[in-house]
Amino acid sequence: MKITQLRDKDKTTALTTMDMETWIEKTRTETKMQPVSAFREVLRYSLPDSRCYEADKLPKILPAAEFRRTEGGKQLKSYNGIVELTVGPLSGRSEVSLVKQLAWEQPQTYCAFTGSSGRTVKIWTRFTRPDSSLPQKREEAEIFHAHAYRLAVKCYQPQIPFNILSKEPALEQYSRLSYDPELMYRPDSVPFYLSQPGGMPEELSYREVVHSEKSPLTRAVPGYDTERAIFMLFEAALRKTHEEIYRAEDEGALQRDADFQAVVTQLAVNCFHSGIPEEETVKRTIFHYYLHREETLIRQLVKNVYSEQEGFGKKNSLGKEQFLSLQTEEFMKRRYEFRYNTQVGEVEYRERNSFRFYFNAIDKRVLNSIALDAQAEGIPLWDRDISRYIYSNRIPVFNPLEDFLYHLTAWDGKDRIRGLAQTVPCNNKHWVELFHRWFLNMVVHWRGTDKKYANNVSPLLVGVQGCRKSTFCRSIIPPAIRAYYTDSIDFSQKRDAEVYLNRFALINIDEFDQISATQQGFLKHILQKPIINMRKRYGNAVLEMRRYASFIATSNQKDLLTDPSGSRRFICIEVSGTIDTNKAIDYDQLYAQAMYELDHGERYWFDQAEERIMMENNREFEQVSLEEQLFYRYFRPVKEEEDGEWLSPAEILEDIKKNSAIPLSNKRVSVFGRILRKHEIPSRRVRSGTVYHVARLS
């Protein structure tokens, strides 16, 4: 059995494999550079919600499978059946040792060790089928691993008094290389047996029983939220102490001869009843009164109070509204994760302590459930209180497209955008370069750096059924943001179609030839619309919304372009074979290339030369209208120096009507003029309008 190691080096990622004994030796002994210890030291001075870039120096360990390097990235070689659980965050070595010991008591524990941060414990356990075999096809392995992860959590969580962090089970799930001389390893551990599941499990198949947390300071885990709670409670205790010690005289003047010992003693009493740890009370009292020289005396006074008092944390000094606010925030952050998704304009949530790996929209049912969960813990919250919290600035803003683009690794210099285009077989020699330009245009609009123009050009794949046109379109978007891809848009619902410009990142106009002639004008309008101005339902203000969407299209029919003025908004290609959609796509590097090229000034818009190329190549995909066919039956264009007639579109149509039995509508006169201009018939402007230089065919 071998596991995989990935190490980011400059602009490349090195992939190596190793057996278990080699990895154990690397984890138990640290190199002279001591990278893990350096990371832990830097982490001590980092805020909990900030990224520590020192971690990037540590290689990634993928225990679930052995991978091999391929041209497109990496490929599954063999599945190991190892599931990794992460327990934490933990407050110190004592809790880390306790978790390791409890995990080791389970005969299924393959190994247990301290995580790279020093604040978590990693537990590895093995799974096999009842016949001791393992799935080796990637699809089967992914399904097996997802079920195995859930079963492992169900078995280990009741034995461990701390949370197992919910992570989406994936074969590429990794943790950083750690250092733990006391790593526990059991090569003959008892594996879990699991029959091969038929499909992916439901998200809510497991939900941990959540116990009431009466105080946010029950466990003093170092972190920003705890510091903030202690700060609020201390300030409230200090205010109450001032009210009790300093008596107002002469309309608010304070006594200045109050006894120092009485002040510190009363402050310690109030801090004790507020649930503030003794050491925090000492440090904050010294800091507030600038009494560093009296530290010994203050420590003794506080220690005496904490030894004699009863009812720790039973009566804090916060006002009713303040305490409810603190309880609400602690409850929300402990039980749920929220974010305001700017892409969909809604708040999303997922439950902690459950197998809910994806964020979902909030509805009335969710609001009521949260309120009931709070009331079950003794927190007097109603659905209106929940709504007030959720739809406020307490919820962080999240843009999924920007979050994906700005967390990519550095580009390794390999051209993957053109490589993706080359998977589409066609005879258009310009396709690869035109696709590359369109791809950059799509990404730049996700970034929101071009609000003046829209990405109004769309690739249009034409081919027989079964050549994987739609599959290729869907594969352009990474799985992480595929929720913002759609192949269902109704141009007859104009308002909804405009909302899609903000809601989705890529829209596939499937079966392009089904768009009616009456919808072509709106399609042209929506392709070039750079921003969306609209009033939301039940709103009063007209809002300006960003456009993210780019378009791509597919069709089985070749004669599908009907715009008489030209077709510069489409990159039409005829797919000459089956598109290779089985080739692995390294999405991280694919989009890292786009970001790099855009940051270094690569042109993302189409110039006039490229537009002429598109219009020339698109001629074979244009519908030849009845007027065009009749015109070339009875007329031909004439150069200015040749003899001919200068006729208006109406006169030409009138002449055609005299010679043809096919009826033509007078409403087509203005459209016929655009057709003549598209064919570059020589023209000039006269008082009666535009006339064209033509000659009659005998």
Residue pairs with C-beta under 8 A, 6 or more apart in sequence:
1 19
1 20
1 66
1 80
2 17
2 18
2 19
2 66
2 78
2 80
3 17
3 18
3 19
3 20
3 23
3 61
3 62
3 63
3 66
3 80
3 82
4 15
4 16
4 17
4 61
4 62
4 65
4 66
4 67
4 74
5 15
5 16
5 17
5 18
5 23
5 59
5 60
5 61
5 62
5 177
6 13
6 14
6 15
6 59
6 60
6 62
6 174
7 13
7 14
7 16
7 59
7 60
8 56
8 409
8 410
10 410
11 410
11 411
11 412
11 413
12 412
13 409
13 412
15 67
15 68
15 69
15 74
17 66
17 67
18 26
20 185
20 187
23 61
24 111
24 183
24 185
26 177
27 113
27 177
27 178
27 179
27 180
27 183
28 179
28 180
28 181
28 183
29 181
30 36
30 37
30 179
35 57
35 58
35 177
36 58
36 116
36 177
36 178
36 179
37 179
38 54
38 57
39 52
39 54
39 55
39 57
39 58
39 116
39 117
39 176
40 116
40 117
40 118
42 52
42 54
43 52
43 54
43 117
43 118
43 119
46 52
47 224
48 222
48 223
48 224
48 225
49 224
55 116
55 176
58 116
58 176
58 177
59 176
59 177
60 174
60 175
60 176
60 177
61 174
61 175
61 176
61 177
62 171
62 172
62 173
62 174
63 80
63 82
63 84
63 124
64 79
64 80
64 81
64 82
64 83
64 84
64 145
64 170
64 171
64 172
64 173
65 76
65 77
65 78
65 79
65 80
65 141
65 171
66 76
66 77
66 78
66 80
67 74
67 75
67 76
67 77
68 74
68 75
68 77
69 75
70 584
72 583
72 584
72 585
72 586
73 584
73 585
73 586
73 589
74 584
75 584
76 136
76 138
76 141
76 171
78 134
78 136
79 134
79 135
79 136
79 141
79 144
79 145
79 171
80 126
80 134
81 126
81 127
81 128
81 134
81 144
81 148
81 191
82 110
82 124
82 125
82 126
82 127
83 124
83 125
83 126
83 127
83 145
83 148
83 149
83 152
83 169
84 122
84 123
84 124
84 173
84 175
85 122
85 123
85 124
85 125
85 152
85 153
85 156
85 164
86 115
86 120
86 121
86 122
86 123
86 164
86 165
86 167
86 175
87 99
87 103
87 120
87 121
87 122
87 123
87 160
87 162
87 163
87 164
87 165
88 115
88 117
88 119
88 120
88 121
88 162
88 163
88 165
89 117
89 119
89 120
89 221
89 223
90 96
90 99
90 119
90 120
90 121
90 162
90 221
91 119
91 219
91 220
91 221
91 222
95 162
96 114
96 118
96 119
96 120
96 121
98 161
99 112
99 121
99 160
99 162
100 112
100 113
100 114
100 121
100 182
100 184
102 159
102 160
103 109
103 112
103 121
103 123
103 156
103 159
103 160
103 184
104 112
104 184
104 186
105 159
106 125
106 155
106 156
106 159
107 189
107 190
108 125
108 126
108 155
108 189
108 190
108 191
108 192
109 123
109 124
109 125
109 184
109 186
109 189
110 124
110 125
110 126
110 185
110 186
110 187
110 189
111 123
111 124
111 183
111 184
111 185
111 186
112 121
112 122
112 123
112 124
112 183
112 184
113 121
113 122
113 178
113 180
113 182
113 183
113 184
114 120
114 121
114 122
114 178
114 179
114 180
114 182
114 183
115 121
115 122
115 175
115 176
115 178
116 175
116 176
116 177
116 178
116 179
120 165
122 175
122 178
123 156
125 152
125 156
125 189
125 191
125 192
126 189
126 191
126 192
127 144
127 148
127 151
127 152
127 191
127 192
127 193
127 194
128 134
128 191
128 192
128 193
128 194
129 135
129 144
129 193
129 194
129 195
129 196
130 193
130 195
132 191
134 141
134 144
135 141
135 143
135 144
135 196
138 171
140 196
141 171
142 170
142 171
142 200
143 196
143 197
143 198
143 199
143 200
144 194
144 196
144 197
145 169
145 170
145 171
146 169
146 197
146 200
146 201
147 194
147 197
147 201
148 169
148 192
148 194
149 169
150 169
150 201
150 205
150 206
150 355
151 192
151 194
152 192
153 164
153 166
153 206
153 355
154 206
155 192
156 164
157 164
157 208
163 208
163 352
163 353
166 352
166 353
166 354
166 355
166 356
166 357
167 173
167 357
168 357
168 358
201 355
203 355
203 356
203 357
203 358
204 354
204 355
204 356
205 355
206 354
206 355
207 351
207 353
207 354
207 355
208 353
208 354
210 335
210 353
210 373
212 376
212 377
212 378
213 330
213 331
213 334
213 377
214 313
214 378
215 275
215 313
216 225
216 226
216 229
216 326
216 327
216 330
217 226
217 229
217 230
217 233
217 275
217 276
217 277
217 313
220 226
220 277
220 280
225 330
225 333
229 326
229 330
230 276
230 277
230 280
230 284
232 318
232 322
232 326
233 271
233 274
233 275
233 276
233 316
233 317
233 318
234 271
234 274
234 276
234 280
234 281
234 284
236 274
236 316
236 317
236 318
236 319
236 322
237 267
237 270
237 271
237 274
237 276
237 316
237 317
238 267
238 270
238 288
239 317
240 270
240 317
241 263
241 266
241 267
241 270
242 254
244 266
245 258
245 262
245 263
245 266
246 254
246 255
246 258
247 255
248 254
249 255
261 301
264 285
264 298
264 301
264 302
265 301
265 305
267 281
267 285
268 281
268 285
268 301
268 302
268 305
268 306
269 305
269 309
270 317
271 280
271 281
271 302
272 281
272 305
272 306
272 309
272 312
273 309
273 311
273 312
273 313
273 314
273 315
273 316
273 317
274 313
274 315
274 316
274 317
274 318
275 312
275 313
275 314
275 316
278 302
278 303
278 306
281 302
281 306
282 295
282 298
282 299
282 302
285 291
285 298
285 302
286 292
286 294
286 295
286 298
291 298
316 323
318 326
324 379
324 380
324 381
327 379
328 374
328 379
328 381
328 385
328 389
329 389
329 394
331 374
331 377
331 379
331 381
332 338
332 389
332 394
334 352
335 351
335 352
335 353
335 370
335 373
336 349
336 350
336 351
336 352
336 370
337 349
337 350
337 351
337 352
337 359
338 347
338 348
338 349
338 390
338 395
338 396
339 347
339 348
339 349
339 359
339 395
339 396
339 397
339 398
340 346
340 347
340 348
340 395
340 396
340 397
340 398
341 347
341 348
341 359
341 398
341 399
341 400
342 397
342 398
342 399
343 399
343 400
343 401
343 484
343 502
343 503
343 505
343 548
344 361
344 503
345 502
345 536
346 361
346 362
347 361
347 362
347 390
347 391
347 395
348 359
348 360
348 361
348 362
348 398
349 359
349 360
349 362
349 366
349 390
350 356
350 357
350 358
350 359
350 360
362 390
367 383
367 386
367 387
367 390
368 383
370 381
370 383
370 386
371 381
371 382
371 383
371 385
371 386
374 380
374 381
374 386
375 381
389 395
400 481
400 483
400 484
401 446
401 447
401 481
401 484
401 505
401 548
402 446
402 447
402 448
404 478
404 480
404 481
404 591
405 443
405 446
405 447
405 591
405 595
408 588
408 591
408 592
408 595
409 588
409 589
409 592
410 592
410 596
411 589
411 592
411 593
411 595
411 596
412 589
412 592
414 589
414 593
415 593
416 585
416 586
416 589
416 590
416 593
417 435
417 436
417 439
417 440
417 590
417 593
417 594
418 432
418 433
418 435
418 436
420 435
420 439
420 476
420 585
420 590
421 431
421 432
421 435
421 436
422 432
423 472
423 579
423 580
423 581
423 583
424 431
424 461
424 472
424 573
424 575
424 579
425 575
425 576
425 577
425 578
425 579
426 573
426 574
426 575
426 576
427 574
427 576
428 573
428 574
428 617
430 610
430 613
430 614
430 617
431 571
431 573
434 459
434 571
434 606
434 610
434 613
434 614
435 459
435 571
437 603
437 604
437 605
437 606
437 610
438 455
438 457
438 458
438 459
438 550
438 571
439 476
439 594
440 594
440 597
440 598
440 602
440 603
440 604
441 455
441 457
441 550
441 604
441 605
441 606
442 455
442 505
442 506
442 550
443 591
443 594
443 595
443 598
443 604
444 450
444 455
444 598
444 604
445 454
445 455
445 547
445 548
445 549
445 550
446 505
446 548
447 598
448 546
448 548
450 604
451 530
451 531
451 546
452 530
453 530
453 605
454 527
454 528
454 529
454 530
454 547
455 550
455 551
456 527
456 528
456 569
457 568
457 569
457 570
457 571
457 606
457 614
458 509
458 527
458 550
458 551
458 552
458 553
458 569
458 570
458 571
459 552
459 553
459 570
459 571
459 573
460 512
460 552
460 553
460 554
460 555
460 560
460 570
460 571
460 572
460 573
460 621
461 469
461 472
461 473
461 552
461 553
461 554
461 555
461 573
461 575
462 554
462 555
462 556
462 557
462 558
462 560
462 572
462 573
462 574
462 575
462 621
463 469
463 554
463 556
463 574
463 575
463 576
464 556
464 575
465 556
466 578
467 575
467 577
467 578
467 579
468 578
468 579
468 581
469 554
469 575
469 579
470 487
470 508
470 510
470 554
471 579
471 581
472 579
472 581
473 487
473 506
473 508
473 552
473 554
474 482
474 485
474 487
474 508
475 581
475 585
476 506
476 552
477 484
477 485
477 505
477 506
478 587
478 591
479 587
480 587
481 505
484 503
484 504
484 505
484 506
484 548
485 504
485 505
485 506
485 507
485 508
486 500
486 504
486 506
486 507
486 508
487 507
487 508
487 510
488 510
489 497
489 500
489 507
489 509
490 496
490 497
491 497
491 515
491 519
491 522
491 523
491 526
492 519
494 522
495 534
497 522
497 526
498 526
498 529
498 532
498 534
499 532
499 534
500 507
500 549
501 526
501 529
501 532
501 545
501 547
501 548
501 549
502 532
502 545
502 546
502 547
502 548
502 549
503 548
503 549
504 548
504 549
505 548
505 549
505 550
506 549
506 550
506 551
506 552
507 549
507 550
507 551
507 552
508 551
508 552
508 553
508 554
509 515
509 551
509 552
509 553
509 554
510 553
510 554
511 554
511 555
511 556
512 553
512 554
512 555
512 560
513 555
513 556
513 557
513 560
515 523
517 562
520 562
520 563
524 563
524 569
527 551
527 569
528 569
529 547
530 547
531 544
531 545
531 546
531 547
532 544
532 545
532 546
532 547
533 542
533 543
533 544
533 545
534 542
534 543
534 545
535 541
535 542
535 543
536 543
553 570
558 574
558 620
558 621
559 621
559 622
559 623
559 624
560 621
560 623
561 567
561 570
561 572
561 618
561 621
561 622
561 623
562 622
562 623
562 625
564 625
564 671
564 672
564 674
564 675
564 678
565 674
565 677
565 678
566 615
566 678
567 614
567 615
567 618
567 619
567 621
567 622
568 611
568 614
568 615
568 618
570 614
570 618
570 621
571 614
572 614
572 617
572 618
572 620
572 621
598 604
606 614
625 675
626 662
626 664
627 653
627 656
627 664
627 668
627 671
627 672
627 675
628 675
628 679
630 656
630 660
630 662
630 664
631 652
631 656
631 672
631 675
631 676
633 660
633 697
634 655
634 656
634 659
634 660
634 696
634 697
635 652
635 694
635 695
635 696
635 697
636 694
636 695
636 697
637 679
637 680
637 681
637 682
637 692
637 693
637 694
637 695
638 644
638 682
638 693
638 694
638 695
639 682
639 693
640 682
640 693
642 693
642 695
643 695
644 693
644 694
644 695
645 693
645 694
645 695
645 696
646 684
646 686
646 691
646 692
646 693
647 655
647 691
647 692
647 694
648 688
648 689
648 690
648 691
648 692
649 669
649 670
649 672
649 673
649 676
649 690
649 692
650 669
652 672
652 676
652 692
652 694
653 664
653 666
653 668
653 669
653 672
655 696
656 664
657 663
657 664
673 690
676 683
676 692
677 683
681 692
681 693
681 694
682 692
682 693
683 690
683 691
683 692
683 693
684 690
684 691
684 693
